[in-house]
Amino acid sequence: MTGKKVLGSGLNLTSLANCDMTALDRMLAAYAQIGCSHVEVSARRLDMIAGGRIIEQRVEAVAEILSHYEMTPVLHANHVINFMDRPNHAMHWAVAEASVKLAERMKMPSIVIHSGHAPADVWLASRKTLIEQEREDLKRLSDLAGIAGTQLALENLIADPKGKKVCSGADPRAVAEQIVAVDHPALGGCLDFGHAFLSAPVLGFDFLAAVADFSEQVWHLHLHDNCGIPDTGAVGDSGDRVAMGVGDLHMPMGWGRILWEEVLPSMRLRQGTYAMIELQGRYRGVEAMVADTAQRFADYWNGDIDLETALGGDARKEAAE
């Protein structure tokens, strides 16, 4: 562990075509060229886990490609993991446990896992039980992570504007409460700024206050931007959603409406934070610019540059030109 609050920054593999090893190699080469120190490996794009079991052939293929680059891999566990889905709990646990084993084998120091959610009627009937059961599972998984030499980062999700399901951690402070309640050295938070920005108008909380409060538990970041307009499904085409500013757009920082000049100084991150960028594939053409912005954010949080310098090359300025 260095003395730096933020250990490094990098992009993720969400835009990777499913299981395309040639594309994986090209993408990693591009990330290395633009100076990423880390890469967030998206488990759902690589099929390293199937039916709750690790697929050896797939792991070996991915590990071989990763070995060609000096970037440190971190893991985004499969999005589907949901400890509040009790009827299918056995499979959710199997995938989560396999994710920790995968991280140990591939020397991944951080694993992002989603916070739980449930249908609205189930939540209303069983809210307290669901929260307690998730805490128990997180404690067990944290025990495994500690033994494996990795850390878990519990991520805040997006509130459902239609109210059909309840995301327990749509307010980031609820994720912080779970982390505090579990009280395990291997469990921290993953702050997704875009998710919080979309959840705030649905749930009526103060975005800046919520992310600032949560940041005390955070050691993994998902950096991206959006316009804070919840997606109700009224705009179907992805390009039109961008034009209208609707939904979880995963834009370059500065292209949306998040006020980074207020967000950056409000962060009270844990030591050893990973500043990962979750960029939608349509923005791959500007990924070097986004990586540079993320690095300047990291430099600011590490106390190496001032706020004006951190924001000086913000993508917001390029978008306005």
C-alpha positions in Angstrom: 0.0 0.0 0.0 1.3 3.4 -0.9 0.5 6.6 1.0 -1.8 7.7 -1.8 -5.6 8.0 -1.2 -6.3 7.0 -4.8 -4.0 4.2 -6.1 -4.8 4.7 -9.8 -7.3 5.1 -12.5 -8.5 3.2 -15.6 -11.3 2.1 -17.8 -13.6 -0.9 -17.7 -14.5 -3.6 -20.3 -18.3 -3.1 -20.4 -18.2 -2.3 -24.2 -16.3 -5.5 -25.0 -18.1 -7.9 -27.4 -19.0 -11.0 -25.5 -16.0 -13.3 -25.0 -14.0 -11.8 -27.9 -10.4 -12.4 -26.9 -9.0 -10.6 -29.9 -11.0 -7.5 -29.0 -10.0 -7.9 -25.4 -6.3 -7.7 -26.4 -6.9 -4.7 -28.6 -8.8 -2.9 -25.9 -6.2 -3.5 -23.2 -3.5 -2.3 -25.6 -5.4 0.9 -26.2 -5.9 1.4 -22.4 -2.2 0.8 -21.8 -1.3 3.3 -24.5 -3.3 6.1 -22.9 -1.7 5.5 -19.5 -4.3 3.5 -17.5 -2.8 2.0 -14.4 -5.8 -0.3 -13.8 -8.5 -2.0 -15.8 -11.9 -3.1 -14.5 -12.7 -6.6 -15.8 -16.4 -7.0 -16.5 -17.2 -10.6 -15.5 -20.4 -10.7 -17.5 -18.5 -10.0 -20.8 -16.0 -12.9 -20.4 -18.0 -15.9 -19.1 -15.3 -16.9 -16.6 -18.1 -18.2 -14.4 -20.9 -20.4 -15.6 -23.6 -21.9 -13.5 -21.8 -20.8 -10.4 -18.5 -22.5 -11.3 -15.2 -21.2 -12.6 -14.5 -22.1 -16.2 -10.8 -23.0 -16.3 -10.3 -22.6 -20.0 -11.8 -19.1 -20.0 -9.8 -18.0 -17.0 -6.6 -19.1 -18.5 -7.3 -17.3 -21.8 -8.1 -14.0 -20.0 -5.2 -14.3 -17.6 -2.8 -14.9 -20.5 -3.9 -11.7 -22.3 -3.9 -9.7 -19.0 -0.3 -10.8 -18.4 0.9 -8.9 -21.5 0.1 -5.6 -19.8 1.3 -3.9 -16.6 -2.2 -2.6 -15.7 -3.6 -4.0 -12.5 -6.9 -5.8 -13.0 -9.8 -5.2 -10.7 -13.1 -7.1 -11.0 -16.7 -6.1 -11.5 -18.5 -9.2 -10.4 -21.6 -10.3 -12.4 -24.3 -7.7 -12.2 -26.9 -10.3 -11.5 -25.7 -11.1 -8.0 -28.5 -10.1 -5.7 -28.5 -11.4 -2.1 -32.1 -10.1 -1.7 -33.4 -12.6 -4.4 -34.1 -15.3 -1.8 -35.8 -17.9 -4.0 -32.5 -18.0 -6.1 -30.1 -17.4 -3.2 -28.0 -20.5 -3.7 -27.0 -19.6 -7.2 -26.4 -15.9 -6.3 -24.1 -17.1 -3.5 -22.3 -19.6 -5.8 -21.5 -16.8 -8.3 -20.4 -14.4 -5.6 -18.1 -17.1 -4.0 -16.7 -18.0 -7.4 -16.0 -14.3 -8.0 -13.8 -14.1 -4.9 -11.9 -17.2 -5.9 -11.5 -15.7 -9.4 -10.1 -12.5 -7.9 -7.7 -14.4 -5.7 -6.4 -16.5 -8.7 -6.0 -13.4 -10.9 -4.6 -11.2 -8.2 -7.4 -8.7 -8.4 -7.2 -6.4 -5.3 -10.8 -5.1 -5.6 -14.2 -6.7 -6.4 -17.3 -4.6 -7.1 -20.6 -6.2 -6.1 -24.1 -4.7 -6.5 -26.3 -3.9 -3.5 -29.6 -5.8 -3.3 -33.0 -5.2 -4.8 -36.4 -6.7 -4.7 -39.9 -6.3 -6.2 -41.7 -3.5 -4.5 -44.3 -5.8 -2.9 -41.6 -8.2 -1.6 -39.7 -5.2 -0.2 -42.8 -3.8 1.6 -43.5 -7.2 3.2 -40.0 -8.2 4.1 -37.7 -5.1 4.1 -36.1 -5.7 7.5 -35.5 -9.4 6.8 -34.0 -8.7 3.4 -31.6 -6.1 4.9 -30.5 -8.5 7.6 -30.0 -11.4 5.2 -27.9 -9.3 2.9 -25.7 -8.3 5.9 -25.2 -11.9 6.8 -24.2 -12.8 3.2 -21.9 -9.8 3.0 -20.2 -10.8 6.2 -19.6 -14.3 5.0 -18.3 -13.1 1.6 -16.1 -10.5 3.3 -14.6 -13.3 5.4 -13.7 -15.1 2.1 -12.4 -11.9 0.5 -10.1 -11.2 3.5 -8.6 -14.7 3.3 -8.2 -14.3 -0.5 -6.4 -11.0 -0.1 -8.9 -8.9 -1.9 -11.5 -6.3 -0.9 -15.2 -6.0 -1.7 -16.8 -2.8 -2.9 -20.6 -2.6 -2.5 -22.1 -0.4 -5.2 -25.1 1.9 -5.1 -27.7 1.2 -7.8 -30.4 3.3 -9.6 -33.8 3.9 -8.1 -36.7 2.6 -10.3 -38.7 5.7 -11.4 -41.7 3.4 -12.1 -41.6 2.0 -8.5 -41.9 -1.6 -9.6 -38.7 -2.7 -7.7 -36.8 -1.2 -4.8 -33.0 -0.9 -5.0 -32.0 -1.0 -1.4 -28.9 1.1 -2.0 -30.3 3.6 -4.5 -29.6 6.2 -1.8 -25.8 5.8 -1.3 -26.2 6.4 2.5 -28.2 3.1 2.7 -25.2 1.3 1.3 -23.0 3.1 3.9 -25.4 1.8 6.6 -24.9 -1.8 5.4 -21.2 -1.4 5.4 -21.1 0.1 8.9 -23.4 -2.7 10.1 -21.3 -5.5 8.7 -18.2 -3.8 10.1 -15.6 -5.9 8.2 -12.1 -4.8 7.2 -12.6 -6.4 3.7 -15.9 -4.5 3.0 -16.1 -1.0 1.6 -18.1 1.0 -0.9 -18.2 1.5 -4.6 -19.6 5.0 -5.3 -21.2 5.2 -8.7 -21.7 8.9 -9.2 -24.1 8.5 -12.2 -26.4 6.1 -10.3 -26.6 8.5 -7.4 -27.4 11.4 -9.7 -30.3 9.6 -11.3 -31.6 8.3 -8.0 -31.7 11.7 -6.2 -34.7 13.1 -8.2 -36.6 9.9 -7.8 -36.1 9.5 -4.1 -35.8 13.2 -3.2 -32.5 13.2 -1.5 -29.7 15.7 -1.9 -27.2 14.3 -4.3 -24.1 16.1 -3.1 -24.8 15.4 0.6 -25.5 11.7 -0.1 -22.3 11.1 -2.1 -20.2 13.0 0.4 -21.6 11.0 3.3 -21.1 7.7 1.5 -17.5 8.6 0.4 -16.3 7.9 4.0 -16.9 4.2 3.3 -15.7 4.2 -0.3 -12.5 2.6 -1.8 -13.7 2.1 -5.4 -15.2 4.7 -7.8 -17.3 4.5 -10.9 -16.7 7.8 -12.7 -19.0 8.8 -15.5 -21.7 11.4 -16.2 -25.4 11.9 -17.1 -28.0 14.5 -17.1 -30.0 13.4 -14.0 -33.1 12.6 -16.0 -34.6 9.2 -14.9 -35.3 6.7 -17.6 -39.1 5.8 -17.7 -38.8 4.0 -21.0 -40.5 6.7 -23.0 -37.4 7.2 -25.2 -36.4 4.0 -26.9 -33.4 4.6 -29.1 -30.0 4.8 -27.4 -29.0 7.8 -29.6 -32.2 9.6 -28.8 -31.7 9.0 -25.1 -28.3 10.7 -25.4 -29.9 13.6 -27.3 -32.6 14.0 -24.7 -30.3 13.3 -21.8 -32.3 10.4 -20.5 -31.1 7.7 -18.2 -27.8 6.0 -17.3 -25.7 7.3 -20.2 -22.2 6.6 -18.9 -20.9 9.8 -20.6 -17.5 11.4 -20.3 -17.2 13.4 -17.1 -18.3 17.0 -18.0 -20.7 16.0 -20.8 -23.6 15.7 -18.4 -24.9 17.8 -15.5 -22.9 16.5 -12.5 -21.2 19.5 -10.9 -17.7 18.0 -10.5 -16.4 21.3 -9.1 -18.6 20.6 -6.1 -18.3 16.9 -6.0 -14.5 16.6 -6.0 -13.8 18.6 -2.8 -16.7 16.9 -0.9 -15.1 13.4 -1.2 -13.6 11.8 1.9 -12.4 8.6 0.4 -10.7 5.7 2.1 -7.0 5.0 1.6 -6.3 2.8 -1.4 -9.2 3.9 -3.6 -9.5 2.8 -7.3 -10.9 5.5 -9.6 -12.4 3.4 -12.4 -14.2 4.9 -15.4 -17.4 3.3 -16.7 -17.6 4.6 -20.2 -20.3 3.6 -22.7 -18.9 2.1 -25.8 -20.1 4.9 -28.1 -17.6 7.2 -26.4 -14.5 5.0 -27.1 -13.3 7.7 -29.5 -12.7 10.1 -26.6 -11.4 7.6 -24.0 -8.0 9.2 -23.9 -9.5 12.5 -22.9 -11.7 10.8 -20.3 -8.7 8.9 -18.9 -6.8 12.1 -18.6 -9.7 13.7 -16.7 -9.9 10.8 -14.3 -6.2 11.0 -13.6 -6.4 14.7 -12.8 -9.3 13.9 -10.4 -7.1 11.3 -8.8 -4.2 13.7 -8.6 -6.5 16.2 -6.9 -7.7 13.7 -4.3 -4.1 12.8 -3.6 -3.3 16.4 -2.9 -0.9 16.7 -5.9 -2.8 19.5 -7.8 -5.4 22.1 -6.9 -9.1 22.0 -7.9 -8.8 24.5 -10.7 -6.1 22.4 -12.3 -8.1 19.2 -11.8 -11.0 20.8 -13.7 -8.9 22.7 -16.2 -9.1 20.1 -18.9 -12.6 19.0 -18.1 -14.5 17.4 -21.0 -17.2 20.0 -20.3 -15.0 22.6 -22.0 -14.3 20.5 -25.1 -18.0 19.7 -25.4 -18.8 23.4 -25.4 -16.3 24.3 -28.1 
